[in-house]
Amino acid sequence: PTLARAMENLSTGNQEHLNTHLRALLLKKRPPPNLLWIAGEEDKKYVTLMGQAKKVGFTTWVCPKAGHRLCWDQPTAFEQRVMDFLSTLNYSNANRATKDAG
């Protein structure tokens, strides 16, 4: 029952549509905070939405040979891409802290 409830609650059918938020960012013409948008190449809906995310400055990556649940389809590639992205954030934050201190 807990897994079923979680899947229902996290279903995209129960979430706000991302287009609304992406359009708002486009209208503001300012980049979002450092965000990584990942989609499996077989998940056409999210690959299509990714085009809008790119326009507002998201870092994007299409995971080959993966569908909507790409972290299960390609766990190693998913982990590597997320870790690579996070390492750039740590680098940026470290540089910012150094500049602020200096």
C-alpha positions as CSV (number, residue, x, y, z in Angstrom):
1,P,0.0,0.0,0.0
2,T,2.8,2.5,0.8
3,L,4.5,2.0,-2.6
4,A,1.1,2.3,-4.4
5,R,0.4,5.5,-2.5
6,A,3.8,6.9,-3.3
7,M,3.4,6.2,-7.0
8,E,-0.1,7.8,-7.1
9,N,1.1,10.9,-5.2
10,L,4.2,11.3,-7.4
11,S,2.4,10.6,-10.6
12,T,2.7,13.4,-13.2
13,G,-1.1,13.3,-13.3
14,N,-1.1,14.7,-9.8
15,Q,1.5,17.4,-10.4
16,E,1.3,20.9,-11.9
17,H,2.2,20.9,-15.6
18,L,5.8,22.0,-16.2
19,N,4.9,24.1,-19.2
20,T,3.4,26.7,-16.9
21,H,6.7,27.1,-15.0
22,L,8.9,27.0,-18.1
23,R,6.8,29.7,-19.8
24,A,7.0,31.9,-16.7
25,L,10.8,31.6,-16.8
26,L,10.9,32.4,-20.5
27,L,8.8,35.6,-19.9
28,K,11.1,36.7,-17.1
29,K,14.1,36.2,-19.4
30,R,16.3,35.2,-16.5
31,P,18.0,31.9,-16.0
32,P,16.8,29.5,-13.3
33,P,19.2,28.5,-10.5
34,N,21.6,25.7,-11.5
35,L,19.3,22.9,-12.6
36,L,19.9,19.7,-14.5
37,W,17.1,18.4,-16.7
38,I,17.5,14.7,-17.5
39,A,15.3,12.7,-19.8
40,G,15.5,9.2,-21.3
41,E,15.7,9.3,-25.1
42,E,12.6,7.0,-25.3
43,D,10.6,9.4,-23.1
44,K,9.4,11.7,-25.9
45,K,7.2,13.9,-23.7
46,Y,10.1,15.0,-21.4
47,V,12.6,15.2,-24.3
48,T,10.2,17.6,-26.0
49,L,9.8,19.7,-22.8
50,M,13.6,19.7,-22.5
51,G,13.7,22.0,-25.5
52,Q,11.9,24.7,-23.5
53,A,14.1,24.1,-20.4
54,K,17.2,24.7,-22.6
55,K,15.8,28.0,-23.7
56,V,15.7,29.3,-20.1
57,G,19.2,28.0,-19.2
58,F,18.8,24.5,-17.7
59,T,21.7,22.2,-18.1
60,T,20.2,19.2,-20.1
61,W,21.1,15.7,-20.9
62,V,19.3,13.0,-22.9
63,C,20.2,9.5,-21.5
64,P,20.6,7.0,-24.3
65,K,18.7,3.7,-24.2
66,A,16.4,4.9,-21.4
67,G,12.8,5.6,-20.9
68,H,10.9,7.6,-18.3
69,R,12.5,5.7,-15.4
70,L,16.0,6.3,-16.6
71,C,17.7,5.8,-13.2
72,W,16.6,2.2,-13.4
73,D,17.2,1.8,-17.2
74,Q,20.7,3.2,-17.1
75,P,21.8,3.5,-13.5
76,T,25.5,3.9,-14.1
77,A,25.1,6.6,-16.8
78,F,22.5,8.4,-14.7
79,E,24.8,8.4,-11.6
80,Q,27.8,9.6,-13.5
81,R,25.9,12.5,-15.2
82,V,24.4,13.6,-11.9
83,M,27.8,13.4,-10.1
84,D,29.5,15.4,-13.0
85,F,26.8,18.1,-12.7
86,L,27.1,18.2,-8.9
87,S,30.9,18.6,-9.2
88,T,30.5,21.7,-11.3
89,L,28.2,23.2,-8.7
90,N,30.7,22.5,-6.0
91,Y,33.4,24.1,-8.1
92,S,31.3,27.2,-8.8
93,N,30.3,27.5,-5.1
94,A,33.9,27.1,-4.0
95,N,35.0,29.9,-6.4
96,R,32.2,32.1,-5.3
97,A,33.2,31.6,-1.6
98,T,36.8,32.4,-2.4
99,K,35.9,35.6,-4.2
100,D,33.6,36.7,-1.4
101,A,36.3,36.1,1.2
102,G,39.0,37.9,-0.8
